[in-house]
Amino acid sequence: MKPSPGGFYLDTCLLISLFHNDSGYAAAEAWLVARPTAELWISHWVLLEFASATALRAAAASSRWRGWRGCRQR
């Protein structure tokens, strides 16, 4: 989250916290709200990392749900 001329670069950690409401959500939201109105930038790498992290979280949640469902059917 580096200030740049005319805007701010957002890294993957900030976006993960904001979109997945994890333990860093409050800090990420406070940082974002405190910024002056400016452009927000992300890179193609951030998009890739965000997609990967989201897919891993979805797979883990699906696995936990299948495990719970299997226990319930017994």
N, CA, C and O of each residue as an XYZ file, in Angstrom:
296
protein
N       0.832     -1.155      0.000
C       0.000      0.000      0.000
C       0.885      1.229      0.000
O       0.922      1.997      0.961
N       1.580      1.390     -1.075
C       2.533      2.477     -1.203
C       1.875      3.692     -1.845
O       1.152      3.565     -2.834
N       2.132      4.880     -1.274
C       1.624      6.064     -1.950
C       2.403      6.294     -3.233
O       3.627      6.165     -3.251
N       1.721      6.625     -4.274
C       2.334      6.925     -5.561
C       1.797      8.271     -6.023
O       0.765      8.725     -5.530
N       2.472      8.904     -6.948
C       1.958     10.184     -7.436
C       0.530     10.028     -7.971
O       0.311      9.368     -8.986
N      -0.414     10.626     -7.296
C      -1.788     10.594     -7.769
C      -2.608      9.391     -7.348
O      -3.775      9.299     -7.729
N      -2.053      8.464     -6.578
C      -2.844      7.308     -6.192
C      -2.141      6.409     -5.205
O      -1.045      6.714     -4.735
N      -2.783      5.294     -4.895
C      -2.246      4.319     -3.952
C      -2.299      2.937     -4.584
O      -3.293      2.557     -5.204
N      -1.213      2.192     -4.416
C      -1.136      0.811     -4.887
C      -1.635     -0.094     -3.767
O      -1.116     -0.042     -2.652
N      -2.629     -0.917     -4.049
C      -3.182     -1.842     -3.063
C      -2.579     -3.222     -3.266
O      -2.519     -3.723     -4.389
N      -2.133     -3.832     -2.180
C      -1.568     -5.169     -2.314
C      -2.630     -6.231     -2.021
O      -3.748     -5.925     -1.607
N      -2.250     -7.468     -2.245
C      -3.182     -8.588     -2.119
C      -3.719     -8.727     -0.702
O      -4.904     -9.007     -0.517
N      -2.873     -8.537      0.295
C      -3.306     -8.713      1.688
C      -4.469     -7.791      2.040
O      -5.413     -8.203      2.714
N      -4.397     -6.558      1.587
C      -5.466     -5.605      1.869
C      -6.769     -6.067      1.218
O      -7.824     -6.035      1.850
N      -6.698     -6.491     -0.025
C      -7.909     -6.927     -0.726
C      -8.495     -8.197     -0.122
O      -9.714     -8.327     -0.008
N      -7.635     -9.133      0.266
C      -8.117    -10.362      0.907
C      -8.870    -10.010      2.184
O      -9.959    -10.528      2.430
N      -8.289     -9.128      2.996
C      -8.947     -8.737      4.245
C     -10.300     -8.091      3.993
O     -11.271     -8.388      4.688
N     -10.370     -7.212      3.005
C     -11.626     -6.517      2.724
C     -12.698     -7.437      2.150
O     -13.864     -7.337      2.532
N     -12.324     -8.322      1.248
C     -13.317     -9.158      0.573
C     -13.679    -10.419      1.346
O     -14.765    -10.969      1.163
N     -12.770    -10.883      2.214
C     -13.034    -12.117      2.955
C     -13.296    -11.872      4.432
O     -13.480    -12.819      5.198
N     -13.312    -10.613      4.835
C     -13.636    -10.239      6.213
C     -12.823    -11.054      7.223
O     -13.376    -11.621      8.166
N     -11.509    -11.105      7.015
C     -10.659    -11.864      7.926
C     -10.196    -10.985      9.087
O     -10.723     -9.891      9.284
N      -9.221    -11.454      9.849
C      -8.782    -10.730     11.042
C      -8.186     -9.359     10.733
O      -8.095     -8.520     11.629
N      -7.788     -9.118      9.517
C      -7.231     -7.821      9.154
C      -8.250     -6.839      8.602
O      -7.890     -5.743      8.172
N      -9.527     -7.225      8.612
C     -10.558     -6.387      8.001
C     -10.620     -4.989      8.607
O     -10.631     -3.998      7.876
N     -10.662     -4.899      9.927
C     -10.810     -3.592     10.583
C      -9.655     -2.659     10.227
O      -9.870     -1.484      9.931
N      -8.441     -3.179     10.256
C      -7.274     -2.351      9.921
C      -7.290     -1.941      8.451
O      -6.972     -0.799      8.119
N      -7.658     -2.864      7.576
C      -7.714     -2.555      6.143
C      -8.778     -1.502      5.858
O      -8.553     -0.576      5.080
N      -9.923     -1.649      6.486
C     -10.997     -0.670      6.285
C     -10.592      0.702      6.820
O     -10.832      1.718      6.168
N      -9.979      0.732      8.002
C      -9.542      2.006      8.585
C      -8.513      2.687      7.691
O      -8.564      3.901      7.493
N      -7.579      1.904      7.151
C      -6.565      2.482      6.261
C      -7.224      3.067      5.017
O      -6.896      4.177      4.598
N      -8.143      2.326      4.437
C      -8.797      2.769      3.207
C      -9.641      4.026      3.440
O      -9.621      4.949      2.626
N     -10.372      4.058      4.539
C     -11.221      5.209      4.852
C     -10.378      6.458      5.122
O     -10.797      7.571      4.805
N      -9.196      6.275      5.705
C      -8.334      7.411      6.053
C      -7.621      8.018      4.844
O      -7.065      9.112      4.943
N      -7.630      7.328      3.719
C      -6.946      7.848      2.521
C      -7.733      9.000      1.928
O      -8.964      8.993      1.925
N      -7.014      9.982      1.430
C      -7.706     11.038      0.687
C      -8.271     10.443     -0.609
O      -7.831      9.387     -1.063
N      -9.220     11.117     -1.174
C      -9.775     10.649     -2.440
C      -8.656     10.624     -3.476
O      -8.085     11.661     -3.813
N      -8.359      9.459     -3.963
C      -7.284      9.290     -4.945
C      -7.542      8.006     -5.714
O      -8.388      7.198     -5.331
N      -6.816      7.831     -6.786
C      -6.918      6.588     -7.545
C      -6.369      5.442     -6.711
O      -5.418      5.614     -5.948
N      -6.974      4.278     -6.862
C      -6.482      3.062     -6.228
C      -6.019      2.139     -7.334
O      -6.749      1.893     -8.295
N      -4.815      1.632     -7.200
C      -4.219      0.803     -8.242
C      -3.957     -0.600     -7.727
O      -3.625     -0.796     -6.558
N      -4.111     -1.581     -8.620
C      -3.669     -2.946     -8.363
C      -2.943     -3.428     -9.613
O      -3.082     -2.849    -10.690
N      -2.176     -4.485     -9.456
C      -1.444     -5.033    -10.597
C      -2.101     -6.334    -11.054
O      -2.995     -6.868    -10.396
N      -1.635     -6.823    -12.191
C      -2.114     -8.126    -12.665
C      -1.730     -9.226    -11.682
O      -2.466    -10.200    -11.522
N      -0.581     -9.074    -11.021
C      -0.157    -10.078    -10.041
C      -1.125    -10.116     -8.860
O      -1.421    -11.187     -8.331
N      -1.609     -8.967     -8.453
C      -2.579     -8.922     -7.359
C      -3.846     -9.676     -7.753
O      -4.404    -10.413     -6.940
N      -4.298     -9.500     -8.979
C      -5.479    -10.237     -9.446
C      -5.245    -11.742     -9.379
O      -6.116    -12.490     -8.936
N      -4.084    -12.179     -9.815
C      -3.743    -13.599     -9.796
C      -3.673    -14.128     -8.367
O      -4.237    -15.179     -8.062
N      -2.980    -13.401     -7.493
C      -2.853    -13.836     -6.099
C      -4.213    -13.856     -5.398
O      -4.501    -14.769     -4.624
N      -5.040    -12.859     -5.668
C      -6.370    -12.802     -5.060
C      -7.218    -13.990     -5.516
O      -7.882    -14.628     -4.699
N      -7.198    -14.286     -6.801
C      -7.959    -15.423     -7.330
C      -7.481    -16.732     -6.710
O      -8.294    -17.587     -6.359
N      -6.176    -16.889     -6.575
C      -5.619    -18.105     -5.986
C      -6.029    -18.247     -4.522
O      -6.461    -19.320     -4.099
N      -5.896    -17.184     -3.758
C      -6.259    -17.230     -2.339
C      -7.750    -17.506     -2.163
O      -8.142    -18.254     -1.267
N      -8.569    -16.914     -2.999
C     -10.013    -17.129     -2.924
C     -10.367    -18.573     -3.267
O     -11.222    -19.174     -2.616
N      -9.720    -19.130     -4.280
C      -9.967    -20.526     -4.658
C      -9.548    -21.474     -3.541
O     -10.252    -22.443     -3.257
N      -8.415    -21.207     -2.907
C      -7.969    -22.052     -1.796
C      -8.947    -21.991     -0.628
O      -9.248    -23.015     -0.015
N      -9.436    -20.812     -0.323
C     -10.419    -20.672      0.761
C     -11.714    -21.418      0.424
O     -12.300    -22.073      1.287
N     -12.153    -21.318     -0.819
C     -13.379    -22.000     -1.236
C     -13.208    -23.516     -1.164
O     -14.113    -24.222     -0.719
N     -12.063    -24.015     -1.596
C     -11.805    -25.456     -1.547
C     -11.763    -25.952     -0.106
O     -12.300    -27.017      0.197
N     -11.133    -25.194      0.779
C     -11.061    -25.586      2.190
C     -12.453    -25.590      2.817
O     -12.790    -26.505      3.568
N     -13.258    -24.581      2.517
C     -14.619    -24.523      3.062
C     -15.463    -25.678      2.533
O     -16.245    -26.270      3.277
N     -15.308    -25.997      1.262
C     -16.053    -27.104      0.670
C     -15.664    -28.426      1.322
O     -16.519    -29.268      1.592
N     -14.382    -28.600      1.570
C     -13.893    -29.824      2.203
C     -14.442    -29.958      3.624
O     -14.861    -31.043      4.029
N     -14.440    -28.865      4.375
C     -14.978    -28.906      5.740
C     -16.471    -29.217      5.717
O     -16.957    -29.973      6.559
N     -17.198    -28.648      4.770
C     -18.632    -28.885      4.696
C     -18.922    -30.344      4.348
O     -19.824    -30.953      4.924
N     -18.156    -30.906      3.402
C     -18.359    -32.320      3.035
C     -18.083    -33.217      4.230
O     -18.786    -34.206      4.440
N     -17.064    -32.880      5.016
C     -16.758    -33.670      6.206
C     -17.880    -33.613      7.223
O     -18.243    -34.633      7.809
N     -18.435    -32.424      7.438
C     -19.544    -32.263      8.369
C     -20.761    -33.033      7.879
O     -21.441    -33.699      8.660
N     -21.031    -32.939      6.581
C     -22.183    -33.611      5.992
C     -22.053    -35.127      6.133
O     -23.038    -35.809      6.419
N     -20.845    -35.658      5.936
C     -20.624    -37.093      6.063
C     -20.851    -37.578      7.486
O     -21.397    -38.664      7.684
N     -20.447    -36.803      8.472
C     -20.658    -37.173      9.875
C     -22.143    -37.196     10.210
O     -22.601    -38.034     10.987
N     -22.866    -36.301      9.639
C     -24.291    -36.182      9.932
C     -25.090    -37.355      9.359
O     -26.114    -37.727      9.931
N     -24.653    -37.939      8.257
C     -25.388    -39.021      7.615
C     -25.177    -40.353      8.315
O     -25.923    -41.301      8.072
N     -24.202    -40.438      9.154
C     -23.918    -41.722      9.822
C     -24.908    -42.044     10.888
O     -24.802    -43.085     11.535
